[in-house]
Every structure is written in C-alpha cells, then in structure tokens.
C-alpha cells in the first residue's frame, strides 16, 4: 500500500475521498469542524506539491436524490476559511458539466463535488458510477477512515480504476496506526470501556477485546441485558431478550481469558424516557418494574473511575447512559473525566464512535484524550479483525 510520501502530485488531478459527514445547525452552519480539520494535512500535501485537489464526500443520509439539507455547498465557506483559499463547488459529482469544471482547474485549485449519496449508485457500489468518478482524476487518495468499512463506489470500487496511482491519506493512516499500536500494546493494565444501547452491535468487538485487555467495563443500555442474564430485575430497562444467553456466555469468556469484567453496581432510573421524569437510584439488579435505567449510578462511577485511573492503556466506545439528557449524563461525564485524568498521568487513551467523541467534547475533555478517532463503525470493524473494504482496495 502506498502512502502520500510516495507521490509527487505536481500538475496532477487528485481525487480525495474524505469524510465530511459533519453536523449542521438550522442555518446550515458547521457545528463541529473536526473532521474537516483532520483532512487538511492530506489536502495541503497535494497543494504544496502543485496538484489540483478534487474533494468528494457524503453528508447525512439522503435517499439517492438531491436534498438541500445535505448539500456539500454548505461546507464551502468553512473549508475555504480553514485552507485560506477560495474553494470551488460542483453542483454534481459526475456528468459533463462536472468534467468541464475539473478540466479547467489549475495547480493550487480546490473543488468540492456534490454529495455522493445523492446517487443511490454510491451506496450500492455501482462500478459504472465509480468509473465516472475515476475519470475526473489522475490519482486517488482515500482519507475517509470513517467510511472504510463500507464497500461503496467512492470508498472501495473506485480504486480498481487507478492501478498503482492510489494511496492512503494521512488521516486514514494515522487512524489505523493508532489502533494497531493500541491493540498490540504491552503497556498494562489495558482497560476497555464499552457502552451504548445494544450488545448486538458490539458482540464481535467485545469478543476481540476479551483476548487483548486486562479489564472490560460494560455500561450503557447493553449493561441491563448482562444484568438480566445474571437474573437481576431491571424493570422496564432496555433488554435484548434474544441476547441474554449470549451475555452470559461473554461473561464466561471473560473469565476463561482471565479478564476482569465490570458491570455497573447501581443505576439512575426514570419513570419515563425524558429529562423531567421522576428518578431514583437503586442497585442495578433491583429496579422497580415501572422504571427504566437510563444511566449508571454514583457507586459505578466511582468504581469505574478508580479502575480507569489505574490503567495505562485505555479504549472507550459507547456512552454510559442517555447523556444527551442532563439528568442522565453523569456516568458518561464521569468516565470521560477519569480517562482525561488517567491520560494526564501518562496513560494512552483512544476514544472512538460518534456519541463517545461528541460526549468527550461536550464535557470539555476533547483536548485531554490521547487520540480521538473519526471512525465509529470502521473502528469497531477494525478491532473485530475485519479487513476494511476501503483499506483492501488500496492494495497495489
């Protein structure tokens, strides 16, 4: 696989797949530009070489047709300000007019194509659509780690049309390098914190981590399925009844691998799924039938925090509760704070997944984590040991 340093992009048309799936407000202003900032190194390498930059990305989940809410035109001002150049925009990502615009570019120009997902052929991985995109450029760079687990036209299929004129971008390479270093780390204790709503989306991740870590903390909605598997009463909390046996098996797998698995001790319970609901705290295995657990309780926060603070290598994916509601944000904030403090003491910490990264930033700890991954699903698939389609496609 080739890296950016293996190329000189002078006078080349360079098509860069980035992940600009960023949040916008009602006025279509960028609320979090971290994904854009993360791509700048790759873009500047091409510009400094005297190349022409063509940027393609998706934004949101349009249903295969134009939707103004998801137009990449809304990002042009932000990208122009960051780069310090006037960024151009194509109202389509393929077609005659787009090709004409690209052919008129000169070295130092930057042009953004319209949202790839306005074409259903992008998500289906259509070879003809991928070929049309490839005809716009001389070189292809994939710098979109966040979508590397999807075999889409622009992330995987397109690479076949570039022969050896393709490479991995700096951000993408940084992501897999940090993950490799973490997963092969010999700096112990190694603690993984896995949260989120459902076990079903994290089964293979948990199984993979059990073979690598010393401690595994389970929180979030999925914890209640584990507690029910141990015959606890979790009231009306979220439970995947078809995964109860699996949860019990995962507990056994952890024991067999000498991994200490930590479940919450207490729970913040609500009478309804809303911030102004009536709440009370109980042991997690003793929740009233009419209540549902929406966050880990203070005893759990203390135990988890102590464990995190004693760790030297830390990975976190998935919130501890419904942190978007202030009443149920304590667990997630407590874990974020502990990871930040452990990092300040010398631990290496990696946080990945949209919700976890968003939580860390919202609580003011974004700058205190060793590495914030831009990939959620891609990061999980990489941890599982899957060969990412976007990565495999770059093999020469």
Order of alpha helices (4+ residues) and beta strands (2+ residues): beta-alpha-beta-alpha-beta-alpha-beta-alpha-alpha-beta-beta-alpha-beta-alpha-beta-alpha-beta-alpha-beta-beta-beta-beta-beta-alpha-beta-alpha-beta-alpha-beta-alpha-alpha
